[in-house]
Amino acid sequence: MPREAPDRRAVACTTEQTELGEGARWDARRGELLRVDILAGRVYRDLVDDDGALHPVRRYELPTTVGAISPIRGDDGWLLAAGAGFVHLAPDGTTRPVADVVGPGARMNDAACDPRGRCWAGTLADDHHAGGGALHRLDGTCHVDTVLDGLTIPNGIGWSPDGQTMYLVDSGPRVVLAFAFDPERGAISAGRILITVPEGLGAPDGLLLDAAGDLWVAIYGGGCVQRYTPEGVLQDTYPVPARQSTCCALAGRGLHRLYVTTATEGWSDEERRGDPAAGLVYRMETRARGVPAAPFVPDPTWWSDVLRPST
């Protein structure tokens, strides 16, 4: 007898309207869903119940924008792409600078760690002008390289299950790029456009790779998440009740529930009150299986210097 299809209705599992909810990640160390509100400078930690409900653990307020969050191997805190660089966030809310990346007029955006533990982060100009974005790589010894420039709004980043392909969203031209990836050197080559989202639909934003290698792309302005094959063929669309769909993660027990962050970017308070479904986190059932967020892997000697209390 065929297995019954999962219930794919989007269920709201938060009530707070974020301005630019983003960065959904599954932190396997604690069994928590991590997420951020970029423009509000907030970081959220939520436990995931067996039925998919989210239970708040803690919310952190930072004095700057926060583009992304990653777990850290051998550390109980997190690495943030925040403000103009990378920042360490401790569970008690203490923050310490790790590395500067950009100067005035630009900020950190989405970020993710590769299978070897290097953190890749996009930056964009405050005015979002074409060519003002870049992709940077932080290794475990605090060395930052600019790997790719000439981007506009670099967003979701992910790797194929075999680690041989890296994917990068550039929301400005509405494309998902694919690169050959050298895991040993952390180098990319042979970049090509894998997916172009039609202008009338919206722009690709956050990205996740499931265990089978399919790409799940949140469509900003399109109110949905789209699933593509590794060859870039559209397989499925998951509608979301909020037009500004920003990021997604497969999380919870079995890593099969899809959690989608949304936004109310540029909205007035009156507009937010008029559309209470916007800016929330939604969940849907899937038959896919996710993978936990890869951690940042720092060199222990350098990292102990980062964490040493200032005198």
C-alpha positions in Angstrom: 0.0 0.0 0.0 1.5 3.4 -0.9 2.7 5.5 1.9 0.4 8.5 2.7 1.8 11.8 1.5 2.8 14.1 4.4 0.6 17.1 5.3 2.3 20.0 3.6 0.2 22.8 5.1 2.4 25.6 6.4 1.9 25.9 10.2 3.0 29.1 12.0 5.2 28.2 15.0 6.1 31.7 16.2 4.0 34.8 16.9 6.7 37.6 16.8 6.9 39.4 13.5 10.6 39.7 12.5 11.8 42.5 10.3 14.2 40.3 8.3 14.0 36.8 9.8 16.8 34.6 8.3 19.6 32.1 8.9 17.7 29.0 9.9 20.1 26.3 11.0 19.8 23.0 12.9 22.4 22.9 15.8 22.8 19.2 16.5 24.8 19.8 19.7 21.7 20.9 21.6 18.9 19.9 19.3 18.0 23.5 18.6 16.8 25.5 15.6 18.9 28.6 15.3 17.8 31.8 13.4 18.4 35.5 13.3 16.6 38.8 12.5 19.3 40.5 10.5 18.2 44.1 10.7 17.0 43.9 14.3 20.3 42.3 15.4 18.6 39.4 17.1 19.6 35.7 17.5 17.1 33.1 18.5 17.5 29.6 19.9 14.4 27.3 19.9 13.9 23.7 21.0 11.9 21.6 18.6 9.2 19.4 20.1 8.2 16.0 18.7 5.2 17.5 17.0 7.3 20.3 15.4 6.4 23.1 17.8 9.1 25.5 18.7 9.9 26.3 22.3 12.1 29.5 22.9 15.3 28.9 24.7 16.8 32.4 24.6 16.9 35.5 22.5 20.1 37.6 22.2 20.1 41.3 21.3 23.2 42.6 19.5 24.1 46.3 18.7 24.6 45.5 15.1 23.1 43.5 12.2 23.4 39.7 12.3 23.5 37.9 9.0 24.1 34.3 10.0 24.9 31.9 12.8 27.0 28.7 12.9 27.9 26.2 15.7 31.5 25.8 16.6 33.4 22.5 17.2 34.8 22.3 20.7 33.0 25.4 21.9 29.5 25.8 23.4 28.9 29.1 21.6 28.4 30.2 18.0 30.2 32.1 15.2 28.2 35.0 13.9 28.5 36.9 10.6 27.6 40.2 12.2 28.1 43.8 11.4 31.3 44.2 9.5 32.9 40.8 10.4 32.8 37.6 12.4 31.9 37.6 16.1 31.8 34.9 18.8 28.6 34.6 20.8 28.7 32.8 24.1 25.6 31.1 25.7 25.5 33.9 28.3 25.3 36.5 25.6 28.9 37.7 25.8 30.3 38.7 22.4 33.9 38.9 21.2 35.2 40.1 17.9 36.9 37.4 15.8 37.8 39.0 12.5 37.0 42.2 10.5 35.9 41.7 6.9 34.4 44.9 5.4 34.6 48.6 5.9 31.9 51.3 6.2 29.1 51.1 3.7 28.8 47.3 3.7 27.7 44.5 6.1 27.8 40.7 6.5 25.0 38.7 5.1 24.4 34.9 4.9 27.1 32.4 5.8 27.8 28.7 6.2 30.6 26.4 7.0 32.1 23.9 4.5 32.8 20.2 5.4 36.3 21.1 6.6 35.0 23.7 9.0 35.9 26.9 7.1 33.2 29.6 7.3 32.1 31.3 4.0 30.2 34.5 4.2 28.7 37.0 1.8 28.9 40.7 2.2 26.8 43.4 0.4 26.8 47.1 0.1 24.3 49.0 2.2 22.6 50.3 -0.9 22.6 46.8 -2.5 24.2 48.2 -5.7 25.3 45.7 -8.4 28.8 44.5 -8.0 29.0 45.7 -4.4 28.9 42.2 -2.9 31.6 39.6 -2.3 32.2 36.2 -0.9 34.8 35.7 1.9 36.3 32.6 3.6 37.5 32.5 7.2 39.8 29.6 8.0 40.6 28.1 11.4 43.5 30.4 12.1 41.7 33.7 11.6 42.8 34.2 8.0 40.2 35.9 5.8 40.3 35.7 2.0 38.0 37.4 -0.5 37.3 34.5 -2.8 34.8 36.1 -5.2 33.8 39.7 -5.9 31.5 41.5 -8.3 28.4 40.0 -6.7 25.3 41.9 -5.7 23.4 40.2 -2.8 25.3 37.0 -1.9 22.9 34.8 0.1 22.5 31.1 0.7 25.6 28.9 0.6 25.7 25.1 0.6 27.7 22.0 -0.5 26.7 18.8 -2.2 26.8 15.6 0.0 30.1 14.5 -1.6 31.7 17.9 -1.0 32.6 18.4 -4.7 30.2 21.2 -5.5 29.5 24.5 -3.8 26.3 26.4 -4.4 25.8 30.2 -3.9 22.8 32.4 -4.3 23.1 35.9 -5.7 19.7 37.4 -5.1 20.4 40.5 -7.2 20.4 38.8 -10.6 18.1 36.1 -9.2 20.5 33.2 -9.7 21.9 30.1 -8.0 25.5 29.5 -9.0 27.4 26.2 -8.9 31.2 25.8 -8.5 33.6 22.9 -8.5 34.9 22.7 -5.0 38.3 21.6 -3.8 37.8 20.4 -0.2 41.5 20.3 0.6 42.3 23.8 -0.4 38.8 25.3 0.1 38.9 26.7 -3.5 36.2 27.2 -6.0 36.4 27.1 -9.8 34.3 26.6 -13.0 31.5 28.8 -11.8 28.2 28.6 -13.8 24.6 29.6 -13.4 22.6 26.6 -12.3 19.2 28.2 -11.7 17.6 31.5 -12.7 14.4 32.4 -10.9 11.9 34.2 -13.2 11.6 37.9 -12.4 7.9 37.7 -11.9 8.3 35.0 -9.2 10.8 36.7 -6.9 14.4 36.2 -6.0 16.3 33.2 -4.5 17.4 33.8 -1.0 18.3 31.2 1.6 19.5 27.8 0.5 19.8 24.3 2.0 21.1 21.0 0.7 19.3 17.9 1.9 20.9 14.5 2.4 20.1 13.4 -1.1 21.7 16.5 -2.6 18.5 18.4 -3.6 18.6 22.2 -3.3 15.8 23.9 -1.3 15.6 27.6 -2.1 13.5 30.2 -0.3 11.9 32.6 -2.8 11.9 36.2 -1.5 8.8 37.9 -2.8 7.4 34.7 -4.0 6.0 33.3 -0.8 7.4 29.8 -1.3 10.3 27.3 -1.1 11.3 25.6 -4.2 13.1 22.2 -4.4 15.5 21.5 -7.3 17.6 18.6 -8.3 21.4 18.9 -8.3 21.0 19.5 -12.1 18.9 22.6 -11.4 15.5 21.0 -12.4 12.5 22.3 -10.4 10.9 19.4 -8.6 8.4 20.9 -6.2 7.1 24.1 -4.7 6.1 24.5 -1.0 3.8 27.6 -0.6 4.3 29.8 2.5 1.7 32.3 3.8 4.3 35.1 3.8 5.5 36.7 0.6 9.0 37.5 1.9 10.2 33.9 2.4 13.9 34.2 3.3 15.5 30.9 4.5 14.8 27.3 5.3 16.1 24.4 7.3 15.2 20.7 7.7 15.2 20.3 11.5 13.8 18.4 14.5 13.7 14.6 15.1 14.5 12.8 11.9 15.4 16.2 10.2 12.4 16.0 7.9 10.4 19.0 8.9 10.9 22.1 6.8 11.2 25.4 8.8 10.9 28.6 6.9 11.8 32.1 8.1 10.0 35.1 6.7 10.3 38.9 6.8 8.5 42.2 6.8 11.4 44.1 5.4 10.6 47.8 4.6 7.1 47.5 6.0 5.4 50.1 8.3 3.8 49.1 11.6 0.4 49.5 10.0 1.4 47.1 7.2 2.6 44.5 9.7 -0.7 44.8 11.6 -2.6 44.3 8.4 -0.7 41.1 7.5 -0.2 39.2 10.8 1.0 36.1 8.8 4.1 37.9 7.7 7.5 37.7 9.5 6.7 34.4 11.3 8.5 31.0 11.2 6.5 28.3 9.4 6.9 24.5 9.4 5.8 21.9 6.9 6.1 18.1 6.7 8.3 16.6 4.0 9.7 13.2 3.0 13.2 14.6 2.7 16.0 14.3 5.3 18.2 17.1 6.2 21.7 17.4 7.6 22.9 19.4 10.7 24.6 22.6 10.2 28.4 22.0 9.7 30.4 23.6 12.5 33.2 26.1 12.3 36.4 24.4 13.2 39.0 26.8 14.8 42.6 26.1 15.6 42.6 25.5 19.4 45.6 27.8 20.1 44.2 30.8 18.1 40.7 30.2 19.5 41.9 30.3 23.1 43.3 33.7 22.4 39.9 34.8 21.0 38.1 33.6 24.1 40.7 35.0 26.6 39.0 37.6 28.8 40.1 41.2 28.1 42.1 42.9 30.9 
